[in-house]
Amino acid sequence: MTLTYAEVWWLILGLAALTALIKAAGPVLLGGRTLPPWSSRVIVLMAPALLSALVVTAVLAEGRSWSVGAHTVGVAVAGVMLWRRCSLILCVSVAVLVTAGLRAL
């Protein structure tokens, strides 16, 4: 399915409006009440879970199939380096070099 330029912009505007409605619905529905503590813990974890899903999809998806390649190894190397508390710039640089080196083989 191919979208035209105008359709893409309408889709972006529609999603932006939907996001604004969802954000506005929270305060309106709560009406000044505070959330229970268990729901706050779940809400805090939603952003990292979504980011993780996006990273996994971007790294492993190749069209309609799953694949592992040089880019997957580069992201894995960066993930391990970040886990070991290395600098973000160093992690990205090493990941780029590992990916480029594997693609050159």
C-alpha positions in Angstrom: 0.0 0.0 0.0 1.4 3.3 -1.0 0.3 6.6 0.5 0.3 9.9 -1.2 2.1 12.9 0.2 -1.2 14.5 1.3 -2.4 11.3 2.9 0.8 11.1 5.0 0.2 14.6 6.3 -3.4 13.9 7.1 -2.4 10.8 8.9 0.2 12.8 10.9 -2.4 15.5 11.8 -5.0 12.9 12.8 -2.5 11.1 15.0 -1.5 14.4 16.6 -5.1 15.3 17.3 -5.8 11.8 18.7 -2.7 12.1 21.0 -3.9 15.5 22.3 -7.4 14.1 23.0 -5.9 11.2 24.9 -3.7 13.5 27.0 -6.6 15.7 27.7 -8.8 12.8 28.7 -6.7 11.9 31.7 -7.2 15.1 33.8 -10.8 15.3 32.7 -11.6 11.8 33.8 -9.7 12.0 37.0 -11.2 15.3 38.1 -8.5 16.2 40.6 -8.3 12.8 42.2 -4.9 11.1 42.6 -4.1 7.7 41.0 -3.6 4.7 43.2 0.1 3.9 43.8 0.0 0.6 41.8 -1.2 2.4 38.7 1.6 5.1 39.0 4.2 2.3 39.0 2.7 0.8 35.8 2.4 4.2 34.0 6.1 4.9 34.8 7.1 1.6 33.1 5.0 2.2 29.9 7.5 4.6 28.2 10.5 2.3 28.6 8.5 -0.7 27.4 7.3 1.2 24.3 10.8 2.4 23.5 12.1 -1.2 23.9 9.5 -2.5 21.5 10.3 0.2 19.0 14.1 -0.6 19.2 13.5 -4.3 18.8 11.2 -3.8 15.9 13.6 -1.4 14.2 16.5 -3.7 14.7 15.0 -7.1 13.9 12.3 -6.3 11.3 13.2 -6.6 7.6 10.0 -5.8 5.7 7.5 -8.4 6.8 10.0 -10.8 8.2 12.4 -10.9 11.1 16.2 -10.9 10.4 19.4 -10.7 12.3 22.3 -8.9 10.6 25.1 -6.5 11.2 22.8 -3.8 12.5 21.5 -6.2 15.2 25.0 -6.9 16.4 25.8 -3.2 16.5 22.8 -2.5 18.7 23.6 -5.4 20.9 27.1 -4.1 21.4 25.8 -0.7 22.2 23.3 -2.2 24.7 26.0 -4.1 26.5 28.2 -1.0 26.6 25.4 1.1 28.0 24.7 -1.6 30.6 28.4 -1.4 31.6 27.9 2.4 32.1 30.0 3.5 29.1 29.6 6.9 27.6 26.7 7.3 25.2 29.0 8.8 22.5 31.4 6.0 22.9 28.6 3.4 22.7 27.2 4.9 19.5 30.7 5.2 17.9 31.6 1.6 18.7 28.2 0.4 17.5 28.7 2.2 14.2 32.2 0.8 13.7 31.1 -2.7 14.5 28.1 -2.5 12.1 30.2 -1.0 9.4 33.0 -3.6 9.9 30.5 -6.5 9.7 28.9 -5.1 6.6 32.3 -4.7 4.9 33.0 -8.4 5.4 
